[in-house]
Amino acid sequence: MGTEHVTNSQQLGAQRQVRKSQLPRHAYTLSLMNEGMRLGLLTSQDVGRVQNVLMQILQELIMKYTKGESSSVTTETAEGILTSILYAVDAYLYPIEADQALHTLKITNSRHLYERGVDVVAHCFEESKQLYKDIAATKLDVPVDAYNMTLDESIPVFFRKYGVIFEAHHTMASIDYPLAVDDMKLQGVYYIKQYMEHLQLENEFCRLFDQQELRELLIYFGRECRFDYRIELFNIFELVMKNALFSVLSGHDAKNIIISPQQFKSLEQQLTNLSEPQLRTVITHGMERLQQQLFIDAPLKLYMERCKEELIQRVMNAARHQSLHSIIITEKEAGIKSIFISFREQDRMTDVDIRRWLQELSTMDRTEDKINLILTQFYSFHDYLDMLDSDCLYGGEYAAFFQALGDVELAVLAKIVYYEELRNATFDLSKIVRLDNQNAAEWQKQFAEFLKRLSMQQLKVVENYMDEIDYEQITFH
């Protein structure tokens, strides 16, 4: 009987134990109270006491928010301040074991929990600022807009706007650059700190490689994917890690991230003939050799392990569908080397000059005069695009202008107009131009009509040029 009583007590104790894994991080205190009530570890009086103190703090902060001028604000503002209060309490309680956190919530004045939580959030904020300084000092030199804008603009905006008291739960920035591992459930400064900790690990890995080779890899990546890698959203770390892994699997050094066509053929023969369990084993062992060759430390190794399963699944899927070229980025020769129209930013007209010539075009009546002026005074493709976007051409003048261009220039325009459609590796220009795009600009609609009237032979010539022109040759942003 005594043994049975002890066993029942143990089972009851286990049933009443709070499981932290079941409580959401972003609403931890509220979830902790609800779970405590459900398990009978908190009474309604306990919860009421916590709520009363939190409401007192809310009223005090509303007065501070309005600088003493009012004790009331909009419902949205009040809810935001309350969420900020709870964010601070969460920050203090979350690192504690769940049972201990519940006990602390029960016996400790909630004002003390809040004040300690504000200190924790403020400390995290200062740590994050220092972390950002370290990352900015070792930033990768890559022409990837999302990466650069995140570090140069978005993160600094967060540090300027973040408020520990009234808006602790807000991220306060638009961050576009995607990480390989990112917990989007986090909010406020904890999200920013996690983001930068992960980005620091990714940068650390990428800096193990020759930076010129890394930039070449980005170019080859854009050519393979048929897009402008400078403006697309992708993760540089994943790209570099994959090619480093494939270099190891092909018998080369881990630091050789440029995969030759010969290496690709060897990898294709090796990987497509393996069963999925064999493929998993090969990639796992390859990752271990990669980490050994690069002397990867424990934190970065753990981060890479978190990326491994998704990589295995992608390789398995690519091998199954014989599309390994989509994930093994191979060295590819550049396309057309020279086009008579300049793509360099420094060759475009000044704002004053472009306005002067556009004004001149608007006063001309004869189509021939307009086209002659454009061909003799416009040298930069930037200026061509400015001219087309200005709507200074009408009706048949568009066709006359497009007719005056060569096949290469038509190909460049098509690369711009049909950017999204061209990401399909099996694109057919004759079919693309017949797609209905009601949201296109007028000149783009006129361009499509012009291409439709070309012979299949000339359209094929333009398509071939499009395939050879690389987006990195064109700077339009």
C-alpha positions in Angstrom: 0.0 0.0 0.0 2.8 2.4 0.9 4.6 1.7 -2.4 1.4 2.3 -4.4 0.9 5.6 -2.6 4.5 6.8 -3.5 4.0 5.7 -7.1 0.7 7.6 -7.3 2.3 10.7 -5.8 5.2 10.5 -8.3 2.7 10.3 -11.2 0.7 13.2 -9.8 3.9 15.2 -9.4 4.9 14.4 -13.0 1.4 15.4 -14.3 1.7 18.7 -12.5 5.1 19.6 -13.8 5.2 22.5 -16.2 6.8 21.7 -19.6 8.6 24.6 -20.9 8.7 23.2 -24.5 4.9 23.5 -24.6 4.9 27.2 -23.8 5.4 29.7 -26.6 8.4 32.0 -26.3 6.6 35.1 -27.5 3.8 35.0 -24.8 5.7 33.1 -22.1 4.3 34.8 -18.9 0.7 34.5 -20.0 1.1 30.9 -21.1 2.9 30.1 -17.8 0.0 31.6 -15.8 -2.6 29.6 -17.8 -0.6 26.4 -17.4 -0.2 27.1 -13.7 -3.9 27.5 -13.3 -4.6 24.4 -15.4 -2.3 22.3 -13.2 -3.5 23.8 -10.0 -0.2 25.3 -9.2 -1.6 28.9 -9.3 -4.8 30.1 -7.8 -7.1 32.7 -9.2 -6.0 35.0 -6.5 -2.3 34.5 -7.6 -3.2 35.4 -11.2 -5.4 38.3 -10.1 -2.5 39.7 -8.0 -0.1 39.6 -11.0 -2.7 41.2 -13.3 -3.4 44.0 -10.8 0.3 44.9 -10.6 0.7 44.8 -14.4 -2.3 47.1 -14.8 -0.8 49.5 -12.3 2.4 49.5 -14.3 0.4 50.1 -17.5 -1.3 53.1 -16.0 2.0 54.6 -14.9 3.5 54.1 -18.3 0.5 55.6 -20.1 1.0 58.8 -18.0 4.7 58.7 -18.9 3.8 58.0 -22.6 1.6 61.1 -22.7 4.1 63.1 -20.6 1.5 63.5 -17.9 -1.1 65.1 -20.1 -3.6 62.2 -20.1 -4.3 58.9 -18.3 -5.9 57.4 -21.4 -4.7 56.5 -24.9 -6.1 54.6 -27.8 -6.8 50.9 -27.3 -4.1 50.0 -29.8 -1.5 52.1 -28.0 -2.5 50.6 -24.6 -2.3 47.1 -25.9 1.1 47.8 -27.4 2.5 49.2 -24.1 1.0 46.2 -22.2 2.7 43.8 -24.7 6.0 45.7 -24.1 5.5 45.2 -20.3 4.9 41.5 -20.8 7.9 41.2 -23.1 10.1 42.5 -20.3 8.6 40.1 -17.7 9.1 37.3 -20.3 12.8 38.3 -20.7 13.3 37.8 -16.9 11.3 34.6 -16.5 12.2 32.7 -19.7 15.8 31.7 -18.9 14.6 30.2 -15.6 13.4 26.5 -15.4 9.7 26.5 -15.9 8.8 25.2 -12.4 11.1 27.8 -10.8 9.7 30.5 -13.1 6.2 29.6 -12.0 7.2 29.7 -8.3 8.9 33.0 -8.8 5.8 34.4 -10.4 3.8 33.2 -7.5 5.9 34.6 -4.6 7.6 37.7 -6.2 6.0 41.1 -6.6 5.4 41.5 -10.4 6.7 45.0 -10.3 10.1 43.6 -9.3 9.9 41.0 -12.1 9.1 43.8 -14.6 11.9 46.1 -13.4 14.4 43.2 -13.6 13.1 42.3 -17.0 13.6 45.9 -18.3 17.3 45.6 -17.1 17.6 42.3 -19.0 16.2 43.7 -22.2 18.4 46.8 -22.0 21.4 44.6 -21.4 20.5 42.5 -24.5 20.1 45.7 -26.5 23.6 46.8 -25.6 25.0 43.4 -26.4 23.3 43.5 -29.7 24.8 46.9 -30.6 28.3 45.6 -29.9 27.6 42.5 -31.9 26.5 44.6 -34.8 29.8 46.6 -34.6 31.8 43.4 -34.8 29.8 42.2 -37.8 30.0 45.5 -39.7 33.7 45.5 -39.3 34.0 42.0 -40.9 31.2 42.4 -43.5 31.5 40.4 -46.7 32.5 42.4 -49.8 29.7 41.2 -52.1 27.3 43.1 -54.5 24.2 41.5 -53.0 21.6 44.3 -52.3 19.6 42.5 -49.5 22.8 41.6 -47.6 24.3 45.1 -47.8 21.0 47.0 -47.1 20.3 44.8 -44.1 23.7 45.7 -42.5 24.0 49.2 -43.8 20.4 50.4 -43.4 17.9 48.1 -41.7 19.9 47.1 -38.6 21.0 50.7 -37.9 17.3 51.8 -38.2 16.4 49.2 -35.5 19.0 50.6 -33.1 17.8 54.2 -33.7 14.1 53.4 -33.2 14.0 50.6 -30.7 12.3 51.5 -27.4 12.9 49.3 -24.3 10.0 50.7 -22.4 7.1 51.3 -24.8 7.9 49.1 -27.8 10.3 46.3 -26.5 8.4 43.7 -28.6 8.8 45.5 -31.9 11.5 44.6 -34.3 11.5 48.2 -35.7 13.2 47.3 -39.0 12.5 45.7 -42.4 15.1 42.9 -42.7 15.1 41.3 -46.2 18.3 39.2 -46.2 17.4 35.6 -45.4 19.5 33.5 -43.0 20.1 29.7 -43.3 18.6 29.3 -39.8 16.1 31.9 -38.5 13.6 31.7 -35.7 10.9 34.1 -36.9 8.9 33.5 -33.7 11.3 35.7 -31.7 10.4 39.4 -31.4 12.1 42.7 -30.6 15.8 42.8 -29.6 15.9 39.1 -29.0 15.1 38.5 -32.7 17.8 41.0 -33.7 20.4 39.5 -31.4 19.6 36.0 -32.7 19.7 37.3 -36.3 23.1 38.8 -35.8 24.5 35.9 -34.0 23.6 33.6 -36.9 24.8 36.1 -39.5 28.1 36.4 -37.6 28.5 32.6 -37.9 27.6 32.7 -41.6 30.1 35.5 -42.2 32.8 33.6 -40.3 32.3 30.6 -42.5 32.3 32.6 -45.8 35.4 34.4 -44.9 37.3 31.1 -44.8 37.3 31.2 -48.6 39.0 33.4 -51.2 36.7 36.4 -51.5 37.3 36.7 -55.3 36.2 33.1 -55.7 33.2 33.8 -53.6 32.2 36.7 -55.9 32.8 34.5 -59.0 30.5 31.8 -57.4 27.8 34.4 -57.1 28.1 35.2 -60.8 27.9 31.5 -61.8 24.9 31.2 -59.4 23.1 34.0 -61.3 23.9 32.5 -64.6 22.6 29.0 -63.6 19.4 30.4 -62.1 18.9 32.9 -64.9 18.4 35.9 -62.6 20.3 38.9 -61.3 21.8 37.6 -58.1 22.4 41.2 -56.9 18.7 41.8 -56.4 17.4 38.3 -55.5 16.8 37.0 -52.0 19.0 34.0 -51.2 21.5 33.0 -48.5 25.2 33.3 -49.4 26.3 30.9 -46.6 24.2 28.0 -47.9 25.5 28.6 -51.4 29.1 28.6 -50.3 28.7 25.6 -48.0 27.1 23.5 -50.7 29.8 24.1 -53.2 32.5 23.5 -50.6 30.8 20.2 -49.7 30.6 19.2 -53.4 34.3 20.1 -53.8 35.2 17.7 -51.0 32.9 15.0 -52.4 34.6 15.4 -55.8 38.0 14.7 -54.2 39.2 18.4 -54.1 40.1 20.7 -51.3 37.2 22.2 -49.2 38.4 25.7 -50.0 38.0 25.2 -53.8 34.4 26.4 -54.1 34.5 26.8 -57.9 33.3 23.5 -59.4 34.5 22.7 -62.9 32.3 21.0 -65.5 34.6 17.9 -65.1 34.0 17.9 -61.4 30.2 18.2 -62.0 30.2 15.2 -64.3 32.1 13.1 -61.7 29.6 14.2 -59.0 26.6 13.5 -61.2 27.8 10.0 -61.8 28.6 9.4 -58.2 25.4 10.8 -56.7 22.7 9.7 -59.1 23.6 6.1 -58.7 23.2 6.0 -54.9 20.1 5.0 -53.0 18.7 7.6 -50.5 20.3 5.9 -47.4 23.6 5.8 -49.3 23.3 9.4 -50.3 22.5 10.4 -46.7 25.7 8.6 -45.6 27.8 10.2 -48.3 26.7 13.7 -47.5 27.1 13.2 -43.8 30.6 11.9 -44.1 31.4 14.7 -46.6 30.2 17.3 -44.1 32.4 15.8 -41.5 35.4 16.0 -43.8 34.5 19.6 -44.8 34.4 20.6 -41.1 37.8 18.9 -40.4 39.5 20.4 -43.4 38.3 23.9 -42.4 39.0 23.5 -38.7 35.4 24.5 -37.9 34.8 25.4 -34.2 32.0 24.0 -32.1 29.4 26.9 -32.5 29.8 27.0 -36.3 29.7 23.2 -36.5 26.4 23.1 -34.6 25.0 25.8 -37.0 26.1 23.7 -40.0 24.5 20.6 -38.5 21.2 22.5 -38.3 21.4 23.1 -42.0 22.4 19.5 -43.0 19.0 17.8 -43.1 17.5 20.4 -45.6 20.7 20.0 -47.7 20.3 16.2 -47.7 16.7 16.5 -48.8 17.5 18.9 -51.6 20.4 16.7 -52.9 18.1 13.6 -52.8 15.4 15.4 -54.7 17.8 16.8 -57.3 19.5 13.4 -57.8 16.1 11.7 -58.1 15.0 14.1 -60.8 18.4 14.3 -62.5 18.7 18.1 -61.8 21.9 18.3 -59.8 22.9 21.3 -61.9 20.4 23.3 -59.9 22.2 22.9 -56.6 25.8 22.2 -57.7 26.9 25.6 -59.1 29.4 25.0 -61.9 31.9 27.4 -63.5 30.3 28.9 -66.6 31.9 31.1 -69.2 30.7 34.7 -69.6 28.3 35.6 -72.4 28.6 38.5 -74.7 31.6 40.6 -73.8 30.9 43.9 -75.5 27.8 45.8 -76.4 28.2 49.2 -78.0 25.7 50.9 -75.6 27.1 51.6 -72.2 25.7 50.0 -69.1 28.0 51.9 -66.7 26.4 54.1 -64.2 29.0 56.9 -64.7 28.1 57.1 -68.4 24.4 58.1 -67.9 23.3 61.7 -68.4 23.0 64.2 -65.6 19.4 64.9 -64.5 19.6 68.3 -66.2 20.7 66.8 -69.5 18.1 64.0 -69.5 15.3 66.5 -68.8 16.6 68.8 -71.5 16.6 66.0 -74.2 13.2 64.6 -73.0 11.8 68.1 -73.3 13.2 68.4 -76.8 11.7 65.0 -77.8 8.3 66.1 -76.5 8.3 69.1 -78.9 9.1 67.1 -82.0 6.3 65.9 -84.4 8.2 63.8 -86.9 9.0 60.2 -85.8 12.2 60.2 -87.8 13.5 63.3 -85.9 12.7 61.7 -82.6 14.5 58.5 -83.4 17.5 60.3 -84.8 17.8 62.4 -81.7 17.6 59.3 -79.4 20.2 57.4 -81.5 22.7 60.4 -81.6 22.3 61.8 -78.1 21.6 58.8 -75.9 24.6 56.5 -75.2 23.7 54.8 -71.9 21.1 52.1 -71.5 20.1 53.9 -68.3 19.1 56.8 -70.4 17.2 54.6 -72.8 15.1 53.3 -69.9 14.5 56.8 -68.5 13.4 57.8 -72.0 11.0 54.9 -72.3 9.6 55.4 -68.8 8.9 59.1 -69.5 6.2 58.2 -72.1 7.6 60.6 -74.6 6.9 58.2 -77.5 3.5 57.5 -78.9 1.9 54.7 -81.0 4.1 53.8 -83.9 7.1 55.7 -82.6 7.7 52.8 -80.2 8.0 50.4 -83.1 10.3 52.8 -85.0 12.6 53.0 -82.0 12.7 49.3 -81.4 13.3 48.7 -85.2 16.4 51.0 -84.9 17.9 48.8 -82.3 20.1 45.8 -83.0 19.4 42.3 -81.9 21.7 42.6 -78.9 19.9 45.7 -77.6 16.5 44.0 -78.1 17.8 41.0 -76.1 18.9 43.3 -73.2 15.4 45.0 -73.2 13.8 41.5 -73.2 16.0 40.4 -70.3 14.6 43.4 -68.4 10.9 43.1 -69.4 10.7 39.4 -69.0 12.9 39.0 -65.9 10.5 36.8 -63.9 9.5 34.6 -66.9 13.1 33.9 -67.8 13.8 32.2 -64.5 12.3 29.2 -66.1 15.2 27.3 -67.6 13.1 26.1 -70.6 11.9 29.5 -71.6 10.6 30.1 -75.1 10.6 33.8 -76.1 7.9 33.3 -78.8 5.5 32.1 -76.1 6.5 34.6 -73.4 5.8 37.6 -75.6 2.2 36.4 -76.0 1.5 36.3 -72.3 -1.1 38.8 -71.2 0.4 41.3 -68.7 -2.1 44.0 -68.0 0.1 45.6 -65.3 3.0 46.3 -67.7 4.1 49.8 -68.6 2.9 51.1 -72.0 6.4 50.8 -73.5 6.6 47.2 -72.3 3.3 46.4 -74.0 4.5 48.1 -77.2 7.7 46.1 -77.0 5.8 42.8 -76.7 3.7 43.8 -79.8 6.9 44.6 -81.7 8.5 41.2 -80.8 5.4 39.4 -81.9 5.8 40.8 -85.4 9.4 39.6 -85.8 10.1 36.5 -87.9 10.7 33.3 -86.0 14.3 33.4 -87.3 15.0 36.9 -85.8 13.2 36.1 -82.6 15.4 33.0 -82.2 18.5 35.2 -82.7 17.3 37.6 -80.0 16.6 34.6 -77.7 20.1 33.2 -78.3 21.6 36.6 -77.3 19.4 36.7 -74.2 20.8 33.4 -73.2 24.4 34.7 -73.5 23.9 38.0 -71.8 24.6 38.0 -68.1 22.7 40.2 -65.7 25.9 41.2 -63.9 26.9 43.0 -67.1 23.8 45.2 -66.7 23.5 47.6 -63.8 20.0 49.1 -63.7 19.5 49.5 -60.0 
